[in-house]
Amino acid sequence: MRLYIDSAVTEDWEVWTRRNVLYGATTNPLIFQKQNVDFNRRTVVRMIDKAKDLGLKALQLQVHGLRQPKDAAKRMARYFERWPAGVVAKVPLTAEGLAVLPLLPKDLPITLTAAYDTRQAVLAAAQQARYIAPYYGRLKESGQDADAIVDAMLAVCRGKSRVLVASLRSAEQVVALAVRGHDTFTLSPQVFEAFMDVPQTQAATAEFEAAASMLEKAAGDKAGFFKS
């Protein structure tokens, strides 16, 4: 299972790194805009360094400026040079996006992003892209059969590209997809937090802590058993 956090706010990364469930982080220009994060080279370089420091395995950055493909590729190549082991390039599944691919470093992992149709999974498999990223929530909200589409993508790409399911609206959606064999997701901080919202677990943990406190108090300092 690979869980990415869909956020350009590095404090979000820190929270879930401490909880030891995070594989990496995904970003795109819309996320920068929505989260009011500066979108410039200096900020991205700091993010790359932060991802390395936190021990993330990957940071996905979007190729942009597709009308100037050489410039777009050079920009991404510089980020890749900063962290060859972790930077992944997100490339939109358009003619302009695919035209950038030959200009990128050969060993730079690729995510083909903004996928809405199973036909695009064929392109991802042919390209041997590391990931294809379908927008599950947007598919559902547009009235399409999101489940059938992402399941078909999984079948097409199996053994070739990982299906990185994005645009998820709830923890329940993630669980339903995981039951059907999906194992790679990028989640907003809000969806991540929903996984922690289990009152019964909180109540049971409070009981454990109360029992431990009572036992320690009863034991006192007789044998120093509970002393570190």
Secondary structure as UniProt FT lines:
FT   STRAND          2..6
FT   HELIX           10..18
FT   TURN            19..20
FT   STRAND          24..26
FT   HELIX           29..34
FT   TURN            35..36
FT   HELIX           41..54
FT   STRAND          58..62
FT   TURN            66..67
FT   HELIX           69..82
FT   TURN            84..86
FT   STRAND          87..92
FT   HELIX           95..100
FT   HELIX           101..103
FT   TURN            106..107
FT   STRAND          110..115
FT   HELIX           119..127
FT   STRAND          131..135
FT   HELIX           136..141
FT   TURN            142..143
FT   HELIX           146..157
FT   TURN            158..160
FT   STRAND          162..163
FT   STRAND          165..166
FT   HELIX           171..179
FT   TURN            180..181
FT   STRAND          184..187
FT   HELIX           189..194
FT   TURN            195..196
FT   HELIX           199..219
FT   TURN            220..221
FT   TURN            225..226
//
